[in-house]
Amino acid sequence: MIKKCLFPAAGYGTRFLPATKAMPKEMLPVLTKPLIQYGVEEAVEAGMNTMAIVTGRGKRALEDHFDVSYELEHQIKGTSKEHYLDEIRILIDKCTFSYTRQNEMKGLGHAILTGETLIGNEPFAVILADDLCDGNADGVLTQMVALYNKYKCSIVAIEEVDPSQTNRYGIIEGKEIEEGVYMITNMVEKPDPEVAPSNLAIIGRYILTPDIFRIIERTKPGKGGEIQITDALMAQAMSGMVLAYKFKGKRFDCGSVEGFVEATNYFYEKSNKE
């Protein structure tokens, strides 16, 4: 059973300045919930109860959100507004939240390695909160956990993107071993369209086996001078097996203003239908 989920949340969110000057991008609300709460709910649905969050300077709001606010709860207790806190109370009761800081921004691989102290020697999930996903019957992580239980190896979530956008993603190449599941043979970080091995892009959902930490330690800085998780996963694939899974559902790039607005409209329309 995978019980821990890691949230790399130390980035600056520069595409949302000035809104993110004093507020973590993971706290940007889609309707009435911040992005990171959607991610935690997805992890809980997949059976996880330990949330490990890698933060940075100016990110205290993340810790405060997943904590009891005694003054606020006292003010609204017994009123018609009390039910607004029901969902976050459930998460606080169900989960353990732990935090560590990434002192330097050295890439996603480095952020994941920073989280080792919170994860230990066990398989774990990773959610990038600004990739907001809405699964079909099951959430994306729930789908990936079922696949992990079958293959017991690292898994990345993928989706098809416009070939002109491959330079925004890690791109995989692989052999399809069952419908929507690929054994990875190549991974390239943000390749130009003319040299991309495919249009299958990695999105912000991973399940990783704990040997990834030692591989990341040996991984040299790659694209942009950062330690790329794609480089570490490629090394892992060469010595074992890493799968890519074309998930069922919809994903919004809430790290961009366009994707954030699209997600807001989508979840607003969905809430009106429920």
N, C-alpha and C positions, 0 to 999 in steps of 0.2 A: 504493500500500500504506500502510495505517495502522500505524505502528510504535510510537507512544507512547500511554500510557494515564495519565490524571491521576486521582489519588486525593485528593479534599479530605478531610483527616483532622485538622482543627484543633478540632472541636467538643468540648464538655465532657462529653457523655453524661450529662446530669443525671438522666435517667430511670432510670439504673442506679446512682445513688449509694446506699450508699457504695462499691460495688465499683469505680467509676470515679474515685474521689478521687485515687488514685495510679496507676491503670492506664488506658491509652487504651481507649475503648469499642471501637475497631477490633481490639483484642487479646483481646476476650472470646471464649472458645473454644466452638465448636460441635463437640462430641466432642473430638478431639485437635488441631484446627487453629483458629487465630484467624480471625475474620471476614475480615480483610484478605488472608490467604493464599488463601482461596477466591476473592476478587476477582482477585488476581494470576494464579491458575491459569486463571481464565476469560479474562483478557486474553491470556495466553500461548497458550491454545487458539485464540484468534482471530487469531494471527499477530503479536502485539506482543511486543517484547523490551525496551522502555525504559519503566520505571515512574517516574512523576513524582509525588511525594507532598508535599502541602501540609500541614505539621504546625503545632503550636503548643507552648506551654510544657507541660512534663510528658509529652512524647510520645517520649522517647528510646527507649522499648521497641520502637517501630516500626523504628527504624534498627538496633537490636541484633538484632531477629528476622531481618532479611534480611542478616545478616553471619555470618561464620564465628565459632563459639565454640570456640576452640582448647582451652581447659581441659575443656569438656564432651566434645568429640570425643575428646580423649586418654583421658578417664576411661572412655568406653564402647567405645573401639576394640577390636575383636576379641571383643566380648561379644554376647549374644543381643539386646541393646537397640540395637545400632548401626543396624539397619534403620529405626528410628523417625525418623531424620533424613534418610532417602532423599529424600522429597518436597521438603523445604525445600532440600536440597543442589542438587537439579535446578534449582530456581528461581534460586538464587544463581548457578549456573554459566551459566544461559541468559540472564539478565536483567541490565540495568544499572539501579540504583536511585539516584535523585537526590532531594534534599529542599530545600524552602524553607519559611520560616515565615510564617504569616499572623498579624501582630501584633495585629490587632483583628478581632473577630467581626462582620463587616458583611454576612453573608449568603452564599449559595452563589455568586452572581454574582461577588462580590468575591474569594471563595476561588479561583474559576477564573481570574480575572484575575491573582491573585497567582502562579499557576502558569505564566504566560506565559514567564517567564524560563527555565523548564525545557522548554517545548514548542517555542517558536520559531514560525516561519511555515509551519506544516503542519497538515493535519487530524489530529485526535486523538480518542481516546475518553475518557469520564469514567465512573468507577465510584464510587458511594457504597456503601462497604463494608457499612453496616448494612442495605442491601437485599440480602439473600442470595438468589441465583437459582439454580435448577436447571433447565437447559434439557432439551428432549426429546433428540433425537439430537445436536443441536448446542447449545452454550451460547448465551445471549442475545446476547453481543457478536459471536459468530461469525455469527449470523443478521443482525445489524445491519450488519456489515461487507459481507456479500453485497449488502445493499440499498444501502449507500453506493456500492459499485462500479458499481451500475446508475444511480443518480440523482445522485451527486456533490454532495450537499447535507447540511445538518445534519439529524440524526434524533434523536428522543426515543422511548424505549420507553414504552408505555402498557399499562394493563390496566383492565378494568371493575371499579369498586368500588361498594359499596352507596351509593345516592344520598345517604343520610344522612351519609356520611363525606367528602363533597367538600371540606369546610372543612379537611381535613388534607393536601390535595394541590394541585399545579398541575393544572388541568383544561383539556382541549383541546376545540375544536370544529373540524370539518373535513369535507372531501369525500373519500369513499373512492375511491381511484383504482385500486386492485387489492385483492384480499382481504387484509384486515388492515392495509392501508397507507392513511393519510389525509394529504391535503394540508391543512395547518393554516390555518384562517381566523381563529381566535381562541384566545387562551390567557389564563386567569385564575388568579391565585395564591390558593389556599384560599378559594374562594367559598362563601358560605352555600348550603345545598341548594336554597333557593327561587329563587336567581338563577344557579345553575351552568348553563353551556351544555350540559353532558352529564355522564355519569358515567365518562368516559374519563380516567383519572388518569395523570400522568407519574410514573414510578418512577426509581430511581437508576441509569439507564443512558442515556448520551448519546454521539452522535458529532457533533463540532462542527468546522466549517470555521474557519480562523484569523482571518477577518474578525470573528468574534464578540468578539475582544478589544477592538477599537476601538468596537464597539457597546456593550459593557459600560461602557467609559469614559464614554460619553455617557448612560448609563442613570441616572436619578435614583432615589434610595431609594423603595421602594414599600411593600408590605405589611409591617408591623412595623418600618418604618424601615430595612429592609435592602435591599441591591442584589439584586434577584431575577433569576435566570437566565431565568425565564419572561418577564419584561418585555423582556429583551434578545433572546430568541428571537422574541418577537412582532414586534419591530422588524425583525429579520432576515427574518421571513416576509413582512412587508409590502413589503420591497424585493426579495425574491427568492422562495425556496421553502424551507420547513422541513416535514419529514415526521414523522408519528407512526406508530409500528409496534407493533401488538398482537402481542407476542412469543409464541412457543410455549414453554411451560414453567410453572414454579411459582416464586413469589416470596414471601419471608418478610420481614416488617418486623422486623428484629432490633434496631431502635431502641426497640422496646417489649418489655416483659418477656413479654407473651403471645406475641408473634411469635417471640421468642428461644426460648421453651420449645417452641413448635410446630416450629420448625426443628430443634431438638435431637432431638425425637422422630422427625421425618421422616427425618433423616439416620442416626439409629440404626437404624431399621427398614430403611432402604435398605442399610446396611452389612451387616446380618445376611442379606440376600438375595443379596449378591454372593459 
